[in-house]
């Protein structure tokens, strides 16, 4: 049983209430949050403060009394900037509900991305619980250039064939078109396209560099086997960043690195010390998840990951695989959990000062990986309170300020997210530090996290006293300026 007592601080008897105030001309703010422990990583604030919010923006931060039409008493609770997830694949009503209940106010699909930026944003306009955004995807551009039907991940020619010069030119054009239409970044899944040449990847980085946008990269190789190790893969993309000048963001460092994770983190730290713009992320689980039909499971995968069939779990049923079921499911495709990490690997990644927290989440009809519903609450409950792997302030920094700073050069609106300061967007997560915890599991991934009491998106309450609100759609697009030339 998990303890609910730990290093965050003393135990309080918490009664968080929304107090309806009588509407009056003297009510200064739309909403007031009082008596909360406000933690803002940018200003280093960690103090009891009252917040005043009007028109979706933070208008007051004070120890003085405030008046508002609605008052939230956050006594004993932490008031943090809303969590920003740079790596969320599921972008529909089902996934957004679970993100909200995990404290996420902004979810971005920056690894796989999309091939049609305008259509992607239009599909979610005025229909989203939380803020949303997307990258221009190299995978999508490759599928288009090779005339492969558009899917989440390539499985035909785009997954396994080297590109011609003409196809590379078409990919560049597609990425540039996406960036002109306001894509947040450029996304790469190089391990899903193992025959993409180093030159092809460099050419895509060159496009990103021209627009000053970050490259969010699932690296070419995993594990420690040489040649083709995760160290070699990181050398490739750090070199691409150095050659082109494009900022680099390495996704899920711990699941790609496996036992080599501490070495990869050292490499990134050294690159940053030499003024290269390199960042990375991790998630707090010992298993990843991907499509069993993808190129990741081509011949030799056992040696690459250091695992076997029994370390794969079929998401649809929860069963562990055998050689026979692996062969059967490989023909049809579907999501499979890959148990390739240890707790020591995950803890090292979470503790590192260079990592952000990002989920890599997706749920489909309640099936998928528990990280969709539990990533942020698991870090705060397990790794902060119970294990003391990192401090509460450091954890919140990894979930808010660091991801906002990663994107703000390309997307100026991100300068008003991930912070609690005057003029910032009122994206806020209010949680109980003594009870916050993930409840989703690999057997039951669609279970809401516990301990998230209130969540505001652009000043609107989407979670109220621990309950998800219905028929509210305050989410706004996170999008770079559109270039019409």
N, C-alpha and C positions, 0 to 999 in steps of 0.2 A: 504494500500500500504506500502511496506517495505521501510524504509529509507535507503539510501545509505551513510549516514553520521554517524559517530560514533566514539568511543574511540580509534580506531586503530591509527589514526593520521590525519594530514592535507589532504585535497583533492588536488590531482594533476590532471592536464590535461595530460593524458597518451598517448604516442605514442610509442608503442613497435614495434620495427622493427627488421627483420633479414636483415643484411647488407651483401650481398655477397662481399667478399674480393677477390681481384685478386690473384690467386694462385701464390705463389713465394717461393723460397727456404728459405726466411727469415720468413715465417709464422711459428711461434713457436708452435701453438696448432691447433688441429683439429677444435675446437670450443671455442669461448670466449664469456663469459657473462659479460657485463659491466654495471656499474652504478646501480646495483640492491641492494635492502636492504637484505643482507644475514643474515638469522637467523639460527644459529646452536645450538641446545639445549645442546650438549655435552660440547662445549667450552664456552658457554654463549655469543657467538658472536651475536651482533645485530648492524650491521654497513653497510655502503655503501662499497662494495667491488667488485672487478673484479675476475672472475674465469677463469682459463685455463684448458681445458679438452683435453686429447689425449688418444686414445686407450681405451675409455670407463671409464677412471679413472680421478679423479680430480688431476691435476698436479700443479696448482698455485692458491693461494688465496691472493690477494694483493690489495692495493690502487694504485699501479703503472699501467701504461699503458701496455696492452698486445696485441700481434698480433695473429690473427687466420685466418684460411681459411674461417670460417663462424663466424659472430659476431652477437650476440643478444644484443640489447640495452634494458635493463630491468629497465630503469629509472622510478621511481614511483611504481615499482612492488616489491613484496616479493619473494626472492629466498630461498626456503626451501628444506630440504631433501624430497625425494619422500615419499608419505604416504604409510604406511605398514598396510594392513588389515589382521588381524589374523583370521578372521571369514567370509569368502566368500564362499558360496556354489556353485554359478554358475561359472564354469571354462570352458567356450567356447568363441568363437569369439564374440558372442553377448554381453556377460557379460563383457568381457575384454574391449570392446569399451566404455562402460559406466563407468567402473572403471577408465580408462585413463582420460576421460573427467571430472572426479571428483578428479584428481590429484594422483590417486593410481598407484604406480609403482611396488608394490609387493602384490599379493593377495594369501592367504593361506587358505586351507580347513582343519581346525584343530579341529572342533567339531565333525562332522560326520565322516570325513576321508574316507578311502577306505580299501578294503580287499586285493588288489593286487597293491603293491607299484610300481613295475617295469612297469606294464601295464599302470598305471595312468600317470607316467612321460613320458613314450614312446609316449603316445597319444598326448602330447603337445610339444614334442621336435621340435625346430626350426619352430614352428607354432604359437608362442605366442607373443602378443603385449607387455605383461608385465611379470614380474617374477612370478613364481608359485611354490607351494609346498603343501604337504598333510601329514596328520597324519595316523597312523595305527588305524583303527576304531574298538572300542569295539562292536558297533552295527553290523558292517560287520562280525566280528569274531563270534558274537552270531548267526547271520543268517546262517552262514556256519555251525557252530557246530550243529544247530538244523535243518539243511537241509531245510531251508526256501529259496525260490528264492530271489536272491540278488536284492534289491531295495534301493532307497534313505533312507527310514525309514522302519523298520519292522512293519508289521500289523498282522502277524499270531502268531505262537508259540513263535517266538523270541521276540515278543512284550509283551506276556502275561503269559508265563510259567516260573516257576522256573527251573533253570538248574541243571542237575545232576553233580556229581563230575567229571565224564568222560567228559561231555560237557565243564565244567570249565577248565579242563586240555587242551582241544582242543582250547579253546579261548586263553589261555595263550600261547600256541604254535604258534597260528596265529599271535598274537601281537608281539611275540619275532621275528618271521620270518620277519614281516614288519619292525621292528626296525633295524634288521640286514641289510635290504635292503635300509636303509637311510631315513625312515620315520622321519618327523620333530618332531613329538610328538605322544602322545596317545590321541585319542578323545573318549568322552563319551556322550551319550544322555540318562542319567539314567531315566528321566521322561518318555521316550518312552519305557522303559522296567521296569515297576513298580514292577514286581515280581522278578527282579534280587536281590539276597540276598546281605546283607552287606558283607558277606564273599567273594562273587563273585567279588564285586567291589574292596575289599582289595587285592584280588589276582591279579587283573589287575594293580592296583597301584604298587604292588611288582615288576611286570615285568618292568614297567616304571622306577622304582627306580634303578633297576640293570643297566639300560642304561642311567641314569642321565637325563631323558627326562621329560618334563612337561606334566601334565594331564589336558586337556582342557575339562571342564565338564559343561554340561547342567544338573543342579542338579535334584534330585529325586522329590522334591515337590516345589510348588509355593504358593505365597500368605501368608496369616496370620492365616488361620484356623488351630487349634490344635485338635488332633495330625496331623502330616503331613504338617507342615508349612515350609516355606522357611528357617526359622531359624533352624529348625531341620535338613533340608537338608544340610545346610551349615556346621552344626556341624558334619555331617557324613563325608563330604569330607575333612574338616580340620583335623578331627581325622585320616582319611586314610593317609593324607600327613604326619602327625606327627608320626604315627606308622611305615610307610614304608620309609619315607625320600624322597618320590617323590615330586617334585615341583608341585604346584597346580595353575591352572588358571581357574577362574570361569567365564563362558560366560554370556553375557547380564544380568548383575546383576539387572538392573532396571525392566526388564520384568518378571524375575523370582520372584523378591522380592515384586514388587508392593508397597503397603503401608509400608511394612517392610524394604524397601531399605535402609533407614538411619541406621537401626539396623544392617543390613548385612554389610554395609560399616564400621561400628564401629567394628564389629567382625573381619573383615579382617585387619583393622588397628591394632587392639590389637594383632592378630596373628603375624603380621609383626614385631611389637615391641618386640615380644618374639623370633625373629629370625627364624620364619617359612617362607618358601619361597612360599608366596601366593600372587597372583595378580588377577586382574579382569578387565572387560571391560564393555562398555555400548554403546548404539546407540541413536541418538537424535530424537526419534519418540515415540508417545504415544500408538502405536499399534505394536504388533508383527505379525508374520505370520507363519503358519505351515500347515501340511496336516490334513484335517478334519477327515481322516480315522484313524489317529494315536491314541495311548492310552491316549493322553492328554485329548481327548474328551470322555473318558469313563464316565459312570454315576457319577454325583457329580461335574462335571466341573464348573457349574455355581457358586456353593458355594466356590469352590477353588479360582476362579478368581474374584468373586464378580461381575459377569456380567450375561447377558442373551442373547438370540438368536439375538436380535437387535444390539448387540455389535460385531457381526461377519459380515464381509464383504467378499463376494465371489469374489476372485481375477479375475476370468474369465469374469465377467459381471459388477462388481462394486455394485451389489445389496446387501442390508442388509438382513440377513436371518430371517426366521420365524421358528417355530417348524417344520412345514411341509417341508420347503426347506432344513433345517438342516438334517432331516431324509433322504431325497432324496439324498443329496450330500454325506452324510456319507457312503452310499452304494457304491458310485462310486469312492470317493476320489478326492482330489484336494486341491489347496492352498486357505487358508482363513485367512484374517486379523483379529486379535483379539485386540479390543480396550479395554485394561485393565489397562492402566496407566493414570496418570494426568501429566500436564506440570510441576507441583511442584516435582513430583517423578523424572522425566527426568532431570530437572535442578540440583537437588541435586546430582544425579549420575555423570553428566558431570562435575560439579564443584569439586567433591572430588579429592584430590591429589592421591588417589590409583587407579583411573580408567584410562584405555586406551580407545581409540575410535576404534570400530570395527563394521562392518555393518550388519553381518548376512544376506548378500544379495544373491538374486537369481532372475533372470528374465528368462522366457521361452516365446519366441515369443512375446516379449513386455509386457507380463503380469507378475505381481508379486508385490513386495513391493517397494515403492519409495526409500528406504534406499540403494538399489543397486546402484542407479545413483546419490544420493544426500547426503549421510552421511557426508562426509568431508566438502563439501561446505556449508552444513547447519550449521555445528558447527562453521565454520569460519564466515559465514555471519550473522546467527541469534544469536548464543550464544556468539560470541566474539564481533562483530561490533554492533549489534542492542540491545542485552540484557545486554552486559558487564558481562555475567555470569562468564567468565574467561578471562585471558589475551591472547593475540595473541601468545606469547612465550609459555605459558602453554599449549595452544591448540596444537601447533605444536609438543611440547614434547610428548603429549599423542598419536600423530599420527605417530611418527617417532622413536625417541630414545627409548621410553619405550617398544614398541613391539620388536624392534631389540634386546634390552637387555634381554627380556624374553626368547629369543631363542638362543642367541649366545653361551651359554655353550654347547648345543647339536649340533648346526650348526655354526661352526666357520666363515663361509662366512658372517653371519649376523653382524659381527664386522665391516664390511665395508659398512653397510647400516644404514640408519637413522641418518647419520651424514654428515656434510660438512667439510671435513678435507683432508689434503694431503694424497693421496693413497686410499681414499674411492671410492667406485663405483659411477659413475656419474649418479645416479638416483636422479633427481631433479624435483621439481614442482615450477613453477613460476606463481604467480597469482596476480590479482589486489585486494588489500584488501578493496577497496571501492565498488566493484561491485560483488564480489564473493557471490554466493547464489545458493541454490538448486532450481530446477524448476520442479522436478518430484513430482507427487502427487499420492494419492491412486487411483484416477480416471485415471490418465495418468502417470504411473510409468516410462515409457520409454522416459524420456525427459532429455537431457544432462544438467548438471549444467552450470552456467554462471560464468565467471570471471577467469577460468583457461586459461592462455595464452600460456604457453609452458610446455611440459612435456618431460623429457629425461629419457630413460631407457638404462643403460649401455652406456651412451654417445650418443645414437641415438635419434633424435627428433621423438616422436610419436604424439605430439600435437604441431602445429606450428601456432602461431598467432591466437589461439583459434580454429583451425581447426584440426580435426583428420586426421592423415596421413594414406594412404593406402599402402598395400604391404610392410610393415616393420614389422619384427618379431625379435626384439632384446631381448625378454624375455628369461631368463635363469632359470634353475631349482634351487630352494632353497631346499637343500637336505643334510642330515647328512652324514658323511663318511660311506661308505658301508663296512660291515664286512663280508668277504667271508668265515669265519670259520663256 
